[in-house]
Amino acid sequence: MAETVGSLVDKLSIIELKIYHMAEQAARDDITPDFRDRCNQRLEVMHLQRDDLAEELSTLLTDIASGRVVPKVYRQFKMYNDPQYKRPSA
């Protein structure tokens, strides 16, 4: 499994922010029609990306709920600021 629930939610959050800000740009009064068209074309792509991610998340959650997928949990092993891992002085 390449994606986790958390990574998909993160990607969805990011694309939603991009959609919001691109829509703001497309709605500006001081832009050329060409710029507005480019913004709207990008919005179409972003909406497709968002929908694909949402579908992937929904499928993953369904698979987890049914038991078809069991997510792996990996602990973080941080070594910085831990005196046990301090390099000996030369």
C-alpha positions, 0 to 999 in steps of 0.5 A, a space after each residue: 500500500 503506497 498511500 496511507 489515510 494520513 497522506 491522502 488527507 494531507 494531499 486533499 488538504 493541499 489541493 483544496 487550498 490550491 483550489 481556493 487560491 486559484 479560484 480567488 485568482 480567477 475571480 479578480 477584476 484586474 486580470 486579462 481574459 487569457 489569465 482568467 482562462 488559464 486559471 480556470 483550466 488549472 481549476 479543472 485539473 485541480 478538481 479532477 485531482 481532488 476527486 481522484 484523491 477523494 475516491 482513493 481515500 474512500 476506497 482505502 477507508 472501505 478496504 480498511 473497514 472491511 478488513 481487506 487492508 490492514 494498515 501498517 504503523 511505523 514508529 518514528 525513531 528519532 536520533 537527534 537530540 538524544 545523548 545516547 547517539 552523540 558522536 564521541 569526541 576525537 
